[in-house]
């Protein structure tokens, strides 16, 4: 297994390992090879590296065409350049036709695009992709999870959207922790005063919040949601059933992401109060920590939201 | 099976008019301008396909980029034997295998969805690239409208194919000069169209888009071209074969009533060439 650090190197490492294993994978890049940390992949497998130039719409449809012949193309770029600029291509030529194309969208969230500013931060991608039938949405929290998510995506027949941030996110999962097929991994199980659910690179903050709350006598469960709008949310519902307060934390707009998904699960299955911490405006340039804190993702704020909502 | 190509063109024109009338809506203008192109591809010994085995692995591929001319494609596929001709009467109706704009899952002989303009050439490039990597000799054909060349993605694809030396791609522009709201010239002109493609690195072949034998010859010339893709610029007339539709943007997406249908069919049947 190739060495990697963070979600981007993990993506490239998994793609490389898939090619080594003989999978018919291709990397389709709209001038994003280096941004995807995939230069080594391109050097090792030049025949599996497809350069489309700065042309995301073309790249997505080229991948669609390749998939009709049995190839497994991975299109890697920034989340919004795929899901917004080439969103219709993803819908009409991949989703509708159920083609076996995989998408890796990086710079997701304000912390994913950080210093680049709003043009290169994307907090709308899940809202869009979740409205496309046939797509699966994977939100790995760190590099180790991304590596496994890419490997699993390659084995699925049909479109998969993988969401990643900057690649500088903290590592939370051990290398060999599986990418949960249940869509949920419980990271802290201190109690059921509240359940805090997050997706993606804010997981370390949620875990820290659970520890802070414990010190205050509030015992919560903290869990990572790694598959959104999946086919079988039974395990997520099982965890949600233990509490009267669910708090969601996500580096995405408050509409259409994790909070929307969990609210839907709650209203359709077992009504429970859902408090959402997410973006409600465009962000700005800055260090990931500062941006995340501003949006309410600091452990202290998550902690305060839980305590206040519980009336403590 | 020896097919009289001109006779087939007449039949396809009748199908187009009849099916759009039965559907109550559709796009006759661009369907009629593409008839000879489509007949040349499917009946002129140009494309390798097997109607009895639509998913035959070694087939050549046809990508319809201007998906609104589904009627001409459906007619040609039906006449080729991909599905019964009777299905043409179900166009655009609930439960039909013939969607208003094409979709692979519904109709035998299709490769993908089509209709959102500007995208087909990118898909064709992807298929052609995969064929190159597989080392098969299969060719990929892509029919575009002239109006849709106003879409930016066309030119993304126009840069991609020469860069990748995709000589197994043959694009066709149905250059009928008319789009939904008027003429291409008044809306966004394509002046010097052959030069534009040539500048992008394509082998350009200009051809009379209503001379089916000339089209067959042009496709064969394209197939002989190495190391770069070819584009046929087919000079055509929107609504070809029906006097009151010819060159009129109002027939881009309008349905003939019974009287208009009768006149149109009479003109098509009476045509000598």
HADDOCK unambig.tbl for C-alpha pairs under 7 A between the chains (distance, minus, plus):
assign (segid A and resid 52 and name CA) (segid B and resid 160 and name CA) 6.43 0.50 0.50
assign (segid A and resid 55 and name CA) (segid B and resid 156 and name CA) 6.07 0.50 0.50
assign (segid A and resid 57 and name CA) (segid B and resid 153 and name CA) 6.51 0.50 0.50
assign (segid A and resid 58 and name CA) (segid B and resid 122 and name CA) 5.30 0.50 0.50
assign (segid A and resid 58 and name CA) (segid B and resid 153 and name CA) 6.18 0.50 0.50
assign (segid A and resid 58 and name CA) (segid B and resid 156 and name CA) 6.01 0.50 0.50
assign (segid A and resid 58 and name CA) (segid B and resid 157 and name CA) 6.00 0.50 0.50
assign (segid A and resid 61 and name CA) (segid B and resid 119 and name CA) 6.91 0.50 0.50
assign (segid A and resid 61 and name CA) (segid B and resid 122 and name CA) 5.28 0.50 0.50
assign (segid A and resid 61 and name CA) (segid B and resid 123 and name CA) 4.81 0.50 0.50
assign (segid A and resid 62 and name CA) (segid B and resid 122 and name CA) 5.16 0.50 0.50
assign (segid A and resid 62 and name CA) (segid B and resid 123 and name CA) 4.90 0.50 0.50
assign (segid A and resid 62 and name CA) (segid B and resid 125 and name CA) 6.00 0.50 0.50
assign (segid A and resid 62 and name CA) (segid B and resid 126 and name CA) 3.83 0.50 0.50
assign (segid A and resid 63 and name CA) (segid B and resid 126 and name CA) 5.94 0.50 0.50
assign (segid A and resid 64 and name CA) (segid B and resid 123 and name CA) 6.16 0.50 0.50
assign (segid A and resid 64 and name CA) (segid B and resid 126 and name CA) 6.85 0.50 0.50
assign (segid A and resid 65 and name CA) (segid B and resid 123 and name CA) 4.38 0.50 0.50
assign (segid A and resid 65 and name CA) (segid B and resid 124 and name CA) 6.13 0.50 0.50
assign (segid A and resid 65 and name CA) (segid B and resid 126 and name CA) 4.23 0.50 0.50
assign (segid A and resid 65 and name CA) (segid B and resid 127 and name CA) 4.44 0.50 0.50
assign (segid A and resid 66 and name CA) (segid B and resid 126 and name CA) 4.71 0.50 0.50
assign (segid A and resid 66 and name CA) (segid B and resid 127 and name CA) 4.80 0.50 0.50
assign (segid A and resid 66 and name CA) (segid B and resid 130 and name CA) 5.35 0.50 0.50
assign (segid A and resid 68 and name CA) (segid B and resid 127 and name CA) 6.98 0.50 0.50
assign (segid A and resid 69 and name CA) (segid B and resid 127 and name CA) 6.67 0.50 0.50
assign (segid A and resid 69 and name CA) (segid B and resid 130 and name CA) 6.81 0.50 0.50
assign (segid A and resid 92 and name CA) (segid B and resid 113 and name CA) 6.79 0.50 0.50
assign (segid A and resid 93 and name CA) (segid B and resid 112 and name CA) 6.90 0.50 0.50
assign (segid A and resid 93 and name CA) (segid B and resid 113 and name CA) 6.02 0.50 0.50
assign (segid A and resid 97 and name CA) (segid B and resid 104 and name CA) 6.93 0.50 0.50
assign (segid A and resid 97 and name CA) (segid B and resid 112 and name CA) 6.52 0.50 0.50
assign (segid A and resid 97 and name CA) (segid B and resid 113 and name CA) 6.72 0.50 0.50
